[in-house]
């Protein structure tokens, strides 16, 4: 019986990934939180099927790990885009491969400038999501 539930979980994760990647990105309103090196993390109330954008400025060559963790067990995803404008033609430079209550991605900023972190809650239900950015030293 556990194999059936495993397949259902896999299907839910794949559905959440499709939702994150296929929803028009221009629907995302991003908040500018300043320099990534100064960002101490922040929590956001995220409704079911909502996407949140947070823009941070990274120095060239900076390697960072972006993590999101929900208080509740919902399907979260995270992606990082170069630039502060995320549109329908934008391509993620890093994105989580599967959905879960806690997900993370690691990337290297190729150029100095703004990068937008987009995370989504596919549900079920609303969630309080903590965003954390760890800069490699």
Buried (B, 14 or more C-beta within 10 A) or exposed (E): EEEEEEEEBEEBBEEBBEBBEEBEBEEBEBEEBEEBEEBEEEEBEBEBEBBBBBBBBBEEEBEBBBBBBBEBEBBBBBBBBBBBEBEEEBEBBBBBEBBBBEBBBEBEBEEEEBBBBBBBBBBEEBBEBBBBBBBEE
